[in-house]
Every structure is written in C-alpha cells, then in structure tokens.
Amino acid sequence: MAEVVLSGITKRFGATVAVDAMSLTIPDGAFVVLLGPTGAGKTTTLRLISGLEHPDAGEIRIGGRLVNRESPAERDVAMVFQQYSLYPHMTVRENLAFPLRSPILRTPEDVIKRKVGAVAEVLRIAHKLDNKATQLSGGEMQRVSIGRALVRDPAIYLMDEPLSSLDAKLRAELRIELKRIQAQLGATVLYVTHDQIEAMTMATHVGVLDHGRLVQFGPPREIYEAPVNLTVASRLGLPRINTLPTSLFGDAPAGAVTMGLRPEHVHQGEGKPATVVRVEHLGDQTRLHLTLEGHDIVTLTDVHTHLRAGATLPIRPRDALFFDAGGNRIM
Amino acid sequence: MAEIVVKNVRKEFGSFTAVQSSSFTVRDGEFFMLLGPSGCGKTTTLRMIAGLELPTSGEIWIDGEEVSQKRASQRDIAFVFQMFALYPHLNVRNNISYPLVSQGWSRAKVRAKVAEIAGILDITDILEKPVGGLSSGDRQRVALARAIVRDPKAFMMDEPLGALDAEFRERMAEELRALHDRMGATTVYVTHDQLEAMQMGDKIVVMNHGVIEQFGTPQDIYDWPATLFVADFIGSPSMNILRTDGAVAIGQREVRLGDAVIDVPEQLAETGGSVVLGVRPEHVALDDNAPCRGEVLATEYLGTTQIVTLSTAFGDVKMRTSSGTGIRVGERVGLTFDARTLSLFDAKTGKVLLSAANRGVLAHG
C-alpha cells in the first residue's frame, strides 16, 4: 500500500474544466471518499490516478514515484467499477485468479490458490468458488468483482460507486463489509460516490468536490460539524440543512448573510411562531415541515408527535452556522 | 375526485397468480402507496384499478361505480409512468394541451387551463420550449401536467421517480407531495422504495408474492408490523429479529434470551412453536449491567446519530444511538430493549403474535 499525492492537477475536456488545480493527499492506509454531485469531477480524478486519463497540468505521485507518464498497468492500481464485469464462462475461482495470472505479475500457482482462498473468505463467497459467475446474485457478483481487485495487493484501490447498482439492504451490508476489509488489510482506498451515507459511514477522510475543485477535506465529523461553506454544509446531513436569511432571527455575526441551521438544531417551544405545513412519519424519525415568514424550515420531532398541519410551533435557532454573501462560513 | 374500493380482487396470468385476493379502500383525496419488492403484484393491482388489466375475479369501485370490467377510457383516471413518454415533436404547451384538444375543448379554455396547471407545477416559463432539451425534472413535471390537466377522478402513478438519481428523487418526492396537498386528488402510487412510501403516503399497502401483508398508516406499520416480512422490509436498518427460548402463553409479559429475561407487552395469543423477538434499532440501548451481552462489530457515523452493529448469541443487532456515545469496535457491552415497543412473531408462520400493544393497529389492518 502507498500514499498517493496529487499536486495542482487540471484536466480539461474541450472547454469544460473537469478537474481544476486539485491538490490532494491520500495517506497510506486511509479510506478516502470523494463526494460530490454528478459532474463535480469525482470519476475524472479517479481515472487520472489510474492512468485512464492524462492530466493537462500537475503531478501525480504514488508511493513517492511520479507516475504521470506511466501506463495504467505500471501504476499498480486496482479498479472496481459500478457495473460488475465478470467473465461469465468462468467460475468464481477463475474470475478471482484472473488478475494474478496476468503476464506482468507471473504469480506462482500455490500463491494464487492461497490468495483466492483468503479473499473468498474475507468476502464470504468461499462456498461459491466453483459456481459459474452467472449463477450468482447481484450482490455476490459485485463481491466477486471487488474480490478481483483485492487479490492484487496494489498500491491503491480505486472504487467508482461500486455499490450504487445494488438494492438498499445489500448496500448497507456491503458498506460495513468494505470498511471491515479495508481496516483488516490496512489498504489505501479512494472511493467515489454521490451518496452521503456511504461517505459518512466508511471514510476516514471525506473530500467534497464541486465544479472540479476540492472544497474541503477532513474526517466525516469535521465536514459535518464544521463545513467551510454552504455547498459543503448542504452536501452532508439528512434532512438537508435549512438555509435562512440572518434577518429572520436577528443576532448574527458581522458580515453574515445566510444562517445554516441543521434540522436537529431547531429548538422548539419558544421563539418565533412557525406554522406546521406537513408532518412526515418516517418510522424512526418524524419530520416537521414548517413555514416561518415565507421561509421553509424542516426539523425533527418526537416520533409520535400530536402536532398536525396547521398547528403553530414557536422555534428559535441553536448552534447555527453563519455564511457571508459568497457562501463562505464565518467562524 | 373519488373513493376507490378494491374487493377480493384476483389476477391470474395462466397458471401464475399475480394477485391473490386483495381488498382495501382508498379514501377520497388520499395519497395511497402500493409498496413491495419486484414481482409482488403491486403494479398489476394498479393496472387493474386503471383498467389496463381486467381482474380474474373481484370488484373495483371508483366513485361509487363498479368498473372492474370497464375499459380504461371509461374510468376517467390518469396514469403517470416511470418512463414518462412525451410527444417529441410537440412543444411543452402542446404536450400538455393534447388531452384537452382531443376532447374537443375550445382554444380559449385550453389556454386558460394550461396556464393554471403550468402555474401549479412552476413550468410557465418553459411552455414554448421543445421537450427535447428539457432536464429530467422538467420532463417529469410536463408529464405530470399532462396527467393533471384533465381533472381526472384519480391518479395512478407507477414508480414515477424510479428513473431519477437519489438526490433529485428526494426533491421531486417533496414536490409531488406538496402538489398533492394543494390539489387533494386521490392518488394511487406504486413503489418498491420503503422510504418513498413512508415519506409521501397517507396509507400504505405492503404486498409480497401477490398477498397483502399489511395495510395502514406509515407510523402504525413501522411500529407494529403484522409479519416478519413487513418488519424486515420497512425501516432502514430493518427491525432486529432475535431467537428466543420457549413458547408463549396468554397473559405472558416476558420472554427469555438465554439468561436474560426481556419484558414484552402483555401477550393475547399463545403459541407452542418457536418465537422470535422483534426490536427496532432505536429501541436498543446500552447498559453495562444488562445480562444480554453483545460484541461491537461496526459503527457507522451518520451525523447526529450512528448505527452500531453488534453480534449476540441470538443474532446480529443494529442499534441507532447518538453519535456522541463513544463506542469501540470489539468492545463487549450489555443491551436492553424498550419493553413497550417489542413485537413477538411466530417463527414458522412469520405472523406477529397479538399483544396489548399491537391489538389496536392489527384490528384495522
């Protein structure tokens, strides 16, 4: 495993700047998740590290080695894609062994056998090793395709939304499994997703991307509790953070234009009278959709609340975040 | 707008029974969800209400009229599909006008109606645009406008948000529900996404293998599932299911997990077979002195809360707790369960056992 360092990487496609002067250090043994909406530059960053794309400017170092001019094979990276692509005519065992049989690696048969066995164990597919790939469920297929990357022991694993094609239950299961495997192997992982739950639950470090720029980089808790700007604040948190003009409640620091108020930081029972528009019962939580002087506010309440649409509820902010006219946070 | 009553409706395709014998009532103005995994019969049920399929037996009443053998065109309902088909050669205005023009409305009336609907859906400024270049959200709004413009008795929606990405789906779900609150139109909505169903629905029917597992309000179904299938399907993470020892007698107020005695609501039924205990993740708490022990397998940070996965002798348990609680992987902890919220299920039939706590919900489900 190795540290991966990007310094001032830029990538253009025609007039579009996909990645804009990005500098990013992926520490050895870290699970880094790049989070951002479609078109933010997540996948391009991944492809630049893998060597599938070449940067217009900047340097990429893997384990201290400048790799800008190296081919994907020379860079010693393993990729897992969103759509699992297994060889349908091969068994699970043959699929897992395939990367090790590549002429560059020349792995001895007994090592192949040991590695395939170990990875199958970790991924809990040992009992399916002799099944054809086509006889597997979707979740098993995706585990095999992850396994095909894991047998390799590369400098870094690059994963591009590997769970997004799976159903919710399986996704939740594999989230835990991936994190466990990464910790167990001490692997360095760069993982791309637009799913904030995946970012928060798996990452040691989250990088939030917007329009090709790295806006913030840090542990999930830091990103959630201390976002540098409004984009990052809105990226994490369900329901989304409420954004309100500071004039609504008054009492804001100098220069503040917008107040960001997490749903759990809307204090209920005193303050300004808001009107309940809708009560949403999600089972484990109940959301209140409120309106106050023309502004929509979402907050959480007691699961079995007696509040109904039309009711009045006094509210005031607590632990609000403040942002200036440019959307940057005022500390 | 109208009430829809489905009575003992059954649908067979050759030797395959898609819908066994469904009965439920959609009240006037309700947003009603048909929820279940693929192949459960939810879409077939919707298509029978719409008249796109005819039931093998049973009755369907719309607005007091039995329509089960009538054609779709005679039922006065509007259908919104997942893959919204717009007329590619017409602009937005003409797409929305089309149902009215084909019914012979005057041009002035059509113009006024389209303006009204465009206002409701906030698409007034794209009315003259061709549909080709629209974003997927705007396409969806145009498809909705075309369905709404006729003022039908009810709307049928088949996973209308299924093709959208997660973030956008969340926003469209909010928009759709707000639209419903303004119009109050009876809506039957098919989805496989339990969160979407909970979030938008006034009532939910949960289906599996052509059978209705449960019918009720989202919170009732979440709190008091009628079957193990519902307990697992609703909620993320699902309800925890733990193996218990021994049978259940009428009046019983506790079950055993190994050495631990777990208080449960008073049981109103008895069973000799094996019983499992159902507990929602937010009703599990840590207590160092509790006799029920577990080992922490994983923690997942979610902002204000975290999900902790534990291994116990009775099965894995997921708990939802404040992210301020410091918990380490590998740690051994004691677990307690909120007695008022627990359900017991017959492990063989998968049905919940009647208790003093779930009696009220099950009586009308």
Interface residues (C-beta under 8 A of the other chain):
Chain A: P37 T38 A168 K169 A172 R175 I176 K179 R180 H194 D195 I197 M200 T201 P220 R221 Y224 L236 G237 L238 R262 E264 V277 R278 E280 H281 L282 G283 D284 T286 V303 H304
Chain B: D165 A166 E167 R177 A178 D181 D193 L195 M198 Q199 T217 P218 Q219 Y222 D223 I234 G235 S236 P237 S238 R280 P281 E282 L297 A298 E300 Y301 L302 G303 T304 I307 T309 R320 S323
